[in-house]
Amino acid sequence: MIVSMKLGATKEQIERVCNRIEDMGFQVRSIQGDERIVIAAVGVEDVTHGIETMRSAEGVESAVPISAPYKLVSKQVRQERTVVAVGDATVGGSEFAVFAGPCSVETEQQINACAEAVAAAGAKFLRGGAYKPRSSPYSFQGLEEAGLKLLRNAADSAGLKVVTEVMTVANVNLVAEYADVLQVGARNVQNFPLLKEIGASTNRPVLLKRGLSTTIKELLLSAEYIVSHGNANVILCERGIRTFENATRNTLDINAVPVLNEMTHLPVILDPAHATGKRDLIPPLTRAAAAVGADGIMVEIHPDPQRAWSDGAQSLTFAQFAAMMRDLEPYVALWAAGRAKLIAA
């Protein structure tokens, strides 16, 4: 339930309400606002009784149930957009975030070259896989911790933030030592033990990718696992879903962006590389991402895509990436103007 305090409610009244909420078996999970305080309470107790009790409490203006099954990531709880800070970079605020890098970290020379290309184009996030979930057990599985070290060194040299995937509960803390943002891949979007561990053991921002057959509601419930266990820094990623269409690797559900923007306060980015599997389709879809209100994009680049150890067909060359970033500029300018109005409102 959401408890809205009256304008000017005292600190003592707020504390008594919070204590009463906990006495009823609920947890106070969010207290927001400067002048008018809004308290979000979650739990499995009878919310009807709790609401009636809260409505009669001193200093309370209203108490209403949270109708969405995902409580803390719902816009019912927080109308203001969440801005995820990653050092001096942000996702969800006034910056259009660009995540770029190779599918897999292969060699020191390769990841260093990618980092230089990402920085030169004006992006701030270096993505790259050190642990790779692959459909075939015979495919390259990643360099593991050695890859994490190469990724971290390359990012530091270029002044970038590291985004890389964590696949198992046992590796959460290890990956968090090297990464600025932990990525949860499409295959792990409903790996609930992993989501709980990421929420409970680290405050590193999390990039949560939508699964191939995951509904928007299921994606938000997965985000709820992370947030409800203590980590509110979640970025959602639409990366294409599996449909009957086979002209592309997956089908980019671009309407998921405005839908999610209506349903949640969490930032949303688009990954056209995994959605299409074709490098020629990526630049126009990055422009569409800005036009539809996404908070950023994630793309794959490689110094020699034909020799890439994984996902070469969807990897841009450095020249193609630089051209994409230039072509994206007027769209980002319009996006920024619209975002400025949204923030002002």
C-alpha positions as a Markdown table, in Angstrom:
| # | Residue | x | y | z |
|---|---|---|---|---|
| 1 | Met | 0.0 | 0.0 | 0.0 |
| 2 | Ile | 1.0 | 3.6 | -0.4 |
| 3 | Val | 0.5 | 6.0 | 2.5 |
| 4 | Ser | 0.5 | 9.7 | 1.7 |
| 5 | Met | 1.2 | 12.0 | 4.7 |
| 6 | Lys | -0.4 | 15.4 | 5.0 |
| 7 | Leu | 1.5 | 18.4 | 4.0 |
| 8 | Gly | 3.7 | 19.4 | 6.9 |
| 9 | Ala | 3.4 | 16.1 | 8.8 |
| 10 | Thr | 5.9 | 16.0 | 11.6 |
| 11 | Lys | 8.8 | 13.7 | 11.9 |
| 12 | Glu | 7.2 | 12.0 | 14.9 |
| 13 | Gln | 4.0 | 11.4 | 13.0 |
| 14 | Ile | 5.9 | 9.8 | 10.1 |
| 15 | Glu | 7.9 | 7.6 | 12.6 |
| 16 | Arg | 4.7 | 6.5 | 14.3 |
| 17 | Val | 3.1 | 5.6 | 10.9 |
| 18 | Cys | 6.2 | 3.6 | 9.9 |
| 19 | Asn | 6.2 | 1.8 | 13.2 |
| 20 | Arg | 2.5 | 1.0 | 12.8 |
| 21 | Ile | 3.1 | -0.4 | 9.3 |
| 22 | Glu | 5.8 | -2.7 | 10.6 |
| 23 | Asp | 3.6 | -3.8 | 13.6 |
| 24 | Met | 1.0 | -4.9 | 11.1 |
| 25 | Gly | 3.5 | -7.2 | 9.3 |
| 26 | Phe | 4.4 | -4.9 | 6.4 |
| 27 | Gln | 7.8 | -3.6 | 5.5 |
| 28 | Val | 8.5 | 0.1 | 4.8 |
| 29 | Arg | 10.4 | -0.1 | 1.5 |
| 30 | Ser | 10.4 | 3.5 | 0.3 |
| 31 | Ile | 10.0 | 6.9 | 1.9 |
| 32 | Gln | 10.0 | 9.7 | -0.7 |
| 33 | Gly | 9.3 | 13.4 | -0.8 |
| 34 | Asp | 10.5 | 16.6 | 0.9 |
| 35 | Glu | 7.4 | 18.5 | 1.9 |
| 36 | Arg | 4.8 | 15.8 | 1.3 |
| 37 | Ile | 6.0 | 12.4 | 2.4 |
| 38 | Val | 4.9 | 9.2 | 0.6 |
| 39 | Ile | 5.5 | 5.8 | 2.2 |
| 40 | Ala | 5.5 | 2.5 | 0.3 |
| 41 | Ala | 4.7 | -0.6 | 2.4 |
| 42 | Val | 4.8 | -4.1 | 1.1 |
| 43 | Gly | 4.0 | -7.5 | 2.6 |
| 44 | Val | 1.7 | -10.5 | 2.5 |
| 45 | Glu | -0.7 | -9.4 | 5.1 |
| 46 | Asp | -4.4 | -8.3 | 4.5 |
| 47 | Val | -3.9 | -4.9 | 2.9 |
| 48 | Thr | -7.6 | -4.0 | 3.4 |
| 49 | His | -7.2 | -3.9 | 7.2 |
| 50 | Gly | -3.9 | -2.1 | 6.9 |
| 51 | Ile | -5.4 | 0.6 | 4.7 |
| 52 | Glu | -8.3 | 1.3 | 7.0 |
| 53 | Thr | -5.9 | 1.5 | 10.0 |
| 54 | Met | -3.5 | 3.9 | 8.2 |
| 55 | Arg | -6.4 | 6.2 | 7.0 |
| 56 | Ser | -7.2 | 6.9 | 10.6 |
| 57 | Ala | -3.6 | 7.5 | 11.8 |
| 58 | Glu | -2.6 | 11.0 | 12.8 |
| 59 | Gly | -0.9 | 12.9 | 10.0 |
| 60 | Val | -2.1 | 10.6 | 7.2 |
| 61 | Glu | -3.9 | 12.1 | 4.2 |
| 62 | Ser | -4.6 | 8.9 | 2.3 |
| 63 | Ala | -3.8 | 5.2 | 2.0 |
| 64 | Val | -4.4 | 3.2 | -1.1 |
| 65 | Pro | -3.4 | -0.3 | -2.3 |
| 66 | Ile | -0.7 | -0.9 | -4.9 |
| 67 | Ser | -2.6 | -2.6 | -7.6 |
| 68 | Ala | 0.4 | -3.7 | -9.7 |
| 69 | Pro | 1.9 | -7.1 | -8.7 |
| 70 | Tyr | 5.4 | -5.4 | -9.0 |
| 71 | Lys | 5.3 | -3.0 | -6.1 |
| 72 | Leu | 8.5 | -1.1 | -5.8 |
| 73 | Val | 9.2 | -0.6 | -9.5 |
| 74 | Ser | 5.7 | 0.6 | -10.2 |
| 75 | Lys | 4.9 | 4.2 | -11.0 |
| 76 | Gln | 2.2 | 4.0 | -8.3 |
| 77 | Val | 5.0 | 4.1 | -5.8 |
| 78 | Arg | 7.3 | 6.6 | -7.5 |
| 79 | Gln | 6.2 | 9.0 | -10.2 |
| 80 | Glu | 9.7 | 10.6 | -10.6 |
| 81 | Arg | 11.9 | 8.7 | -13.0 |
| 82 | Thr | 14.8 | 6.8 | -11.4 |
| 83 | Val | 18.2 | 8.1 | -12.6 |
| 84 | Val | 20.9 | 5.4 | -12.2 |
| 85 | Ala | 24.3 | 7.0 | -11.5 |
| 86 | Val | 27.4 | 5.2 | -12.6 |
| 87 | Gly | 30.3 | 7.4 | -11.5 |
| 88 | Asp | 30.0 | 10.6 | -13.6 |
| 89 | Ala | 27.6 | 8.9 | -16.1 |
| 90 | Thr | 23.9 | 8.5 | -15.7 |
| 91 | Val | 21.1 | 6.4 | -17.2 |
| 92 | Gly | 17.6 | 7.7 | -17.0 |
| 93 | Gly | 18.3 | 11.4 | -16.7 |
| 94 | Ser | 19.4 | 14.0 | -19.1 |
| 95 | Glu | 22.0 | 11.9 | -20.9 |
| 96 | Phe | 21.3 | 9.5 | -23.7 |
| 97 | Ala | 23.4 | 6.5 | -22.7 |
| 98 | Val | 25.4 | 4.5 | -25.2 |
| 99 | Phe | 26.8 | 1.0 | -24.2 |
| 100 | Ala | 29.2 | -0.4 | -26.8 |
| 101 | Gly | 31.8 | -3.0 | -27.1 |
| 102 | Pro | 32.5 | -6.5 | -28.3 |
| 103 | Cys | 30.2 | -9.5 | -27.6 |
| 104 | Ser | 33.2 | -11.3 | -26.0 |
| 105 | Val | 36.5 | -10.1 | -24.6 |
| 106 | Glu | 39.0 | -12.0 | -26.8 |
| 107 | Thr | 42.5 | -10.5 | -26.5 |
| 108 | Glu | 44.1 | -7.5 | -24.8 |
| 109 | Gln | 44.7 | -5.9 | -28.2 |
| 110 | Gln | 41.1 | -6.4 | -29.3 |
| 111 | Ile | 39.4 | -5.0 | -26.1 |
| 112 | Asn | 41.8 | -2.0 | -25.9 |
| 113 | Ala | 41.0 | -1.1 | -29.5 |
| 114 | Cys | 37.3 | -1.4 | -28.8 |
| 115 | Ala | 37.6 | 0.8 | -25.7 |
| 116 | Glu | 39.4 | 3.5 | -27.7 |
| 117 | Ala | 36.7 | 3.4 | -30.4 |
| 118 | Val | 33.9 | 3.7 | -27.9 |
| 119 | Ala | 35.6 | 6.7 | -26.2 |
| 120 | Ala | 36.4 | 8.4 | -29.5 |
| 121 | Ala | 32.8 | 8.2 | -30.5 |
| 122 | Gly | 31.6 | 9.9 | -27.3 |
| 123 | Ala | 30.1 | 6.9 | -25.5 |
| 124 | Lys | 30.7 | 6.2 | -21.8 |
| 125 | Phe | 30.0 | 2.5 | -21.3 |
| 126 | Leu | 32.2 | -0.3 | -22.5 |
| 127 | Arg | 30.4 | -3.6 | -22.7 |
| 128 | Gly | 32.0 | -7.0 | -23.2 |
| 129 | Gly | 31.5 | -10.6 | -22.1 |
| 130 | Ala | 34.0 | -12.4 | -19.9 |
| 131 | Tyr | 31.5 | -15.1 | -19.0 |
| 132 | Lys | 29.4 | -16.1 | -22.1 |
| 133 | Pro | 26.2 | -18.2 | -22.0 |
| 134 | Arg | 26.2 | -20.0 | -25.3 |
| 135 | Ser | 23.6 | -22.3 | -26.9 |
| 136 | Ser | 26.2 | -24.8 | -27.9 |
| 137 | Pro | 28.6 | -26.3 | -25.3 |
| 138 | Tyr | 31.3 | -26.3 | -27.9 |
| 139 | Ser | 31.1 | -22.5 | -28.5 |
| 140 | Phe | 33.6 | -20.1 | -26.9 |
| 141 | Gln | 32.5 | -19.6 | -23.3 |
| 142 | Gly | 34.6 | -16.5 | -22.4 |
| 143 | Leu | 37.9 | -15.8 | -20.7 |
| 144 | Glu | 36.3 | -15.6 | -17.3 |
| 145 | Glu | 38.3 | -13.7 | -14.7 |
| 146 | Ala | 41.2 | -13.0 | -17.1 |
| 147 | Gly | 38.6 | -11.4 | -19.4 |
| 148 | Leu | 37.3 | -9.3 | -16.5 |
| 149 | Lys | 40.8 | -8.0 | -15.9 |
| 150 | Leu | 41.4 | -7.1 | -19.5 |
| 151 | Leu | 38.0 | -5.4 | -19.7 |
| 152 | Arg | 38.7 | -3.3 | -16.5 |
| 153 | Asn | 42.1 | -2.2 | -17.7 |
| 154 | Ala | 40.8 | -1.2 | -21.1 |
| 155 | Ala | 38.0 | 0.8 | -19.7 |
| 156 | Asp | 40.2 | 2.5 | -17.2 |
| 157 | Ser | 42.7 | 3.5 | -19.9 |
| 158 | Ala | 39.9 | 5.0 | -22.0 |
| 159 | Gly | 37.9 | 6.6 | -19.1 |
| 160 | Leu | 34.9 | 4.3 | -19.6 |
| 161 | Lys | 32.5 | 2.3 | -17.3 |
| 162 | Val | 32.5 | -1.5 | -17.5 |
| 163 | Val | 29.3 | -3.4 | -18.2 |
| 164 | Thr | 29.6 | -7.2 | -18.2 |
| 165 | Glu | 27.4 | -10.2 | -17.5 |
| 166 | Val | 27.2 | -12.2 | -14.3 |
| 167 | Met | 25.8 | -15.7 | -14.8 |
| 168 | Thr | 25.9 | -17.4 | -11.4 |
| 169 | Val | 25.3 | -16.7 | -7.8 |
| 170 | Ala | 28.8 | -17.7 | -6.9 |
| 171 | Asn | 30.3 | -15.1 | -9.3 |
| 172 | Val | 28.3 | -12.1 | -8.3 |
| 173 | Asn | 30.9 | -10.6 | -5.9 |
| 174 | Leu | 33.8 | -11.5 | -8.3 |
| 175 | Val | 32.2 | -9.8 | -11.3 |
| 176 | Ala | 31.3 | -6.8 | -9.1 |
| 177 | Glu | 35.0 | -6.3 | -8.2 |
| 178 | Tyr | 35.7 | -5.5 | -11.9 |
| 179 | Ala | 32.3 | -4.2 | -13.3 |
| 180 | Asp | 30.6 | -0.8 | -12.8 |
| 181 | Val | 27.3 | -2.3 | -14.1 |
| 182 | Leu | 26.2 | -6.0 | -13.7 |
| 183 | Gln | 24.4 | -7.4 | -16.7 |
| 184 | Val | 21.8 | -10.1 | -16.3 |
| 185 | Gly | 21.3 | -11.7 | -19.6 |
| 186 | Ala | 18.1 | -12.8 | -21.4 |
| 187 | Arg | 18.6 | -16.4 | -20.3 |
| 188 | Asn | 18.9 | -15.4 | -16.6 |
| 189 | Val | 16.0 | -12.9 | -16.4 |
| 190 | Gln | 14.0 | -15.4 | -14.3 |
| 191 | Asn | 17.0 | -16.9 | -12.4 |
| 192 | Phe | 15.5 | -15.8 | -9.2 |
| 193 | Pro | 18.3 | -17.0 | -6.9 |
| 194 | Leu | 20.7 | -14.9 | -9.0 |
| 195 | Leu | 18.4 | -11.8 | -8.9 |
| 196 | Lys | 18.0 | -12.1 | -5.1 |
| 197 | Glu | 21.8 | -12.3 | -4.6 |
| 198 | Ile | 22.5 | -9.3 | -6.9 |
| 199 | Gly | 19.9 | -7.4 | -4.9 |
| 200 | Ala | 21.1 | -8.4 | -1.5 |
| 201 | Ser | 24.9 | -8.5 | -1.9 |
| 202 | Thr | 25.8 | -5.5 | -4.1 |
| 203 | Asn | 24.7 | -2.0 | -4.9 |
| 204 | Arg | 26.2 | -2.1 | -8.3 |
| 205 | Pro | 23.8 | -0.9 | -11.0 |
| 206 | Val | 22.1 | -3.8 | -12.8 |
| 207 | Leu | 21.3 | -4.0 | -16.5 |
| 208 | Leu | 18.4 | -6.5 | -16.7 |
| 209 | Lys | 17.7 | -7.8 | -20.2 |
| 210 | Arg | 14.3 | -9.1 | -21.2 |
| 211 | Gly | 14.1 | -12.8 | -22.0 |
| 212 | Leu | 13.2 | -14.2 | -25.4 |
| 213 | Ser | 9.7 | -15.2 | -24.3 |
| 214 | Thr | 9.4 | -12.9 | -21.3 |
| 215 | Thr | 6.3 | -10.6 | -21.0 |
| 216 | Ile | 6.6 | -7.0 | -19.9 |
| 217 | Lys | 4.9 | -8.0 | -16.6 |
| 218 | Glu | 7.4 | -10.8 | -16.1 |
| 219 | Leu | 10.3 | -8.4 | -16.8 |
| 220 | Leu | 9.0 | -6.0 | -14.2 |
| 221 | Leu | 8.6 | -8.8 | -11.6 |
| 222 | Ser | 12.2 | -9.8 | -12.2 |
| 223 | Ala | 13.2 | -6.3 | -11.6 |
| 224 | Glu | 11.1 | -6.3 | -8.4 |
| 225 | Tyr | 13.2 | -9.3 | -7.1 |
| 226 | Ile | 16.4 | -7.1 | -7.3 |
| 227 | Val | 14.8 | -4.0 | -5.9 |
| 228 | Ser | 12.9 | -5.7 | -3.1 |
| 229 | His | 16.2 | -7.3 | -2.0 |
| 230 | Gly | 17.9 | -4.0 | -1.6 |
| 231 | Asn | 19.3 | -2.8 | -4.9 |
| 232 | Ala | 17.2 | 0.0 | -6.5 |
| 233 | Asn | 19.7 | 0.7 | -9.3 |
| 234 | Val | 18.1 | -1.3 | -12.1 |
| 235 | Ile | 18.1 | -0.5 | -15.8 |
| 236 | Leu | 15.7 | -2.4 | -18.1 |
| 237 | Cys | 16.8 | -3.6 | -21.6 |
| 238 | Glu | 14.6 | -4.5 | -24.5 |
| 239 | Arg | 16.7 | -6.8 | -26.7 |
| 240 | Gly | 14.1 | -8.5 | -28.9 |
| 241 | Ile | 11.7 | -11.4 | -28.3 |
| 242 | Arg | 11.1 | -14.6 | -30.1 |
| 243 | Thr | 8.2 | -14.6 | -32.6 |
| 244 | Phe | 7.2 | -16.5 | -35.7 |
| 245 | Glu | 9.2 | -14.0 | -37.8 |
| 246 | Asn | 12.6 | -15.4 | -39.0 |
| 247 | Ala | 13.9 | -12.6 | -41.2 |
| 248 | Thr | 15.8 | -11.4 | -38.2 |
| 249 | Arg | 17.4 | -13.1 | -35.2 |
| 250 | Asn | 14.6 | -11.9 | -32.9 |
| 251 | Thr | 11.8 | -9.3 | -33.2 |
| 252 | Leu | 12.5 | -5.9 | -31.6 |
| 253 | Asp | 9.5 | -5.0 | -29.4 |
| 254 | Ile | 10.0 | -1.3 | -29.8 |
| 255 | Asn | 6.6 | -0.5 | -28.4 |
| 256 | Ala | 7.8 | -2.0 | -25.1 |
| 257 | Val | 9.7 | 1.3 | -24.4 |
| 258 | Pro | 6.7 | 3.6 | -24.2 |
| 259 | Val | 4.7 | 0.8 | -22.4 |
| 260 | Leu | 7.4 | 0.4 | -19.8 |
| 261 | Asn | 7.7 | 4.2 | -19.4 |
| 262 | Glu | 4.0 | 4.2 | -18.5 |
| 263 | Met | 4.3 | 1.4 | -16.0 |
| 264 | Thr | 7.6 | 1.9 | -14.3 |
| 265 | His | 10.0 | 4.6 | -13.1 |
| 266 | Leu | 13.1 | 2.5 | -14.1 |
| 267 | Pro | 15.1 | 3.6 | -17.1 |
| 268 | Val | 14.8 | 1.6 | -20.3 |
| 269 | Ile | 17.4 | 1.0 | -23.0 |
| 270 | Leu | 17.3 | -0.8 | -26.4 |
| 271 | Asp | 19.6 | -3.4 | -27.8 |
| 272 | Pro | 19.1 | -3.7 | -31.6 |
| 273 | Ala | 22.1 | -5.9 | -32.1 |
| 274 | His | 20.6 | -9.0 | -30.4 |
| 275 | Ala | 17.1 | -8.1 | -31.7 |
| 276 | Thr | 18.1 | -8.2 | -35.3 |
| 277 | Gly | 21.4 | -10.1 | -35.6 |
| 278 | Lys | 22.2 | -7.9 | -38.6 |
| 279 | Arg | 24.6 | -5.0 | -38.5 |
| 280 | Asp | 22.9 | -3.1 | -41.3 |
| 281 | Leu | 19.7 | -2.9 | -39.3 |
| 282 | Ile | 21.3 | -1.5 | -36.1 |
| 283 | Pro | 21.8 | 2.2 | -37.1 |
| 284 | Pro | 18.2 | 2.9 | -38.0 |
| 285 | Leu | 16.9 | 1.2 | -34.9 |
| 286 | Thr | 19.2 | 3.2 | -32.6 |
| 287 | Arg | 17.6 | 6.3 | -34.1 |
| 288 | Ala | 14.2 | 4.8 | -33.4 |
| 289 | Ala | 15.2 | 4.2 | -29.8 |
| 290 | Ala | 15.8 | 7.9 | -29.3 |
| 291 | Ala | 12.6 | 8.8 | -31.1 |
| 292 | Val | 10.5 | 6.4 | -29.0 |
| 293 | Gly | 11.9 | 7.7 | -25.7 |
| 294 | Ala | 14.4 | 5.0 | -24.7 |
| 295 | Asp | 17.1 | 6.1 | -22.2 |
| 296 | Gly | 19.9 | 4.7 | -24.3 |
| 297 | Ile | 21.1 | 1.9 | -26.6 |
| 298 | Met | 23.5 | -1.1 | -26.4 |
| 299 | Val | 25.4 | -2.1 | -29.6 |
| 300 | Glu | 28.2 | -4.5 | -30.4 |
| 301 | Ile | 31.4 | -3.4 | -32.2 |
| 302 | His | 34.6 | -5.3 | -33.2 |
| 303 | Pro | 37.8 | -4.4 | -35.0 |
| 304 | Asp | 37.3 | -7.2 | -37.5 |
| 305 | Pro | 33.7 | -8.6 | -37.2 |
| 306 | Gln | 34.4 | -11.4 | -39.7 |
| 307 | Arg | 37.0 | -12.8 | -37.3 |
| 308 | Ala | 35.0 | -12.3 | -34.1 |
| 309 | Trp | 34.8 | -15.2 | -31.8 |
| 310 | Ser | 31.1 | -14.7 | -31.3 |
| 311 | Asp | 28.2 | -12.6 | -32.8 |
| 312 | Gly | 30.3 | -11.2 | -35.7 |
| 313 | Ala | 27.3 | -10.7 | -37.9 |
| 314 | Gln | 25.7 | -8.2 | -35.6 |
| 315 | Ser | 28.9 | -6.4 | -34.7 |
| 316 | Leu | 29.6 | -3.0 | -36.3 |
| 317 | Thr | 33.1 | -2.0 | -37.5 |
| 318 | Phe | 34.7 | 1.0 | -35.8 |
| 319 | Ala | 33.9 | 3.1 | -38.8 |
| 320 | Gln | 30.3 | 2.0 | -38.9 |
| 321 | Phe | 30.0 | 2.7 | -35.2 |
| 322 | Ala | 31.4 | 6.2 | -35.5 |
| 323 | Ala | 29.1 | 6.9 | -38.5 |
| 324 | Met | 26.1 | 5.6 | -36.4 |
| 325 | Met | 27.0 | 7.9 | -33.6 |
| 326 | Arg | 27.2 | 10.9 | -35.9 |
| 327 | Asp | 23.9 | 10.1 | -37.6 |
| 328 | Leu | 22.3 | 9.7 | -34.1 |
| 329 | Glu | 23.2 | 13.2 | -33.0 |
| 330 | Pro | 20.1 | 15.1 | -34.3 |
| 331 | Tyr | 17.8 | 12.5 | -32.9 |
| 332 | Val | 19.5 | 12.7 | -29.5 |
| 333 | Ala | 19.2 | 16.5 | -29.6 |
| 334 | Leu | 15.5 | 16.2 | -30.1 |
| 335 | Trp | 15.4 | 13.5 | -27.4 |
| 336 | Ala | 17.3 | 15.8 | -25.0 |
| 337 | Ala | 14.9 | 18.6 | -25.6 |
| 338 | Gly | 11.9 | 16.4 | -24.8 |
| 339 | Arg | 13.7 | 15.0 | -21.8 |
| 340 | Ala | 14.4 | 18.5 | -20.5 |
| 341 | Lys | 10.6 | 19.3 | -20.7 |
| 342 | Leu | 9.8 | 16.0 | -18.9 |
| 343 | Ile | 12.3 | 16.8 | -16.1 |
| 344 | Ala | 11.0 | 20.4 | -15.8 |
| 345 | Ala | 7.4 | 19.1 | -15.5 |
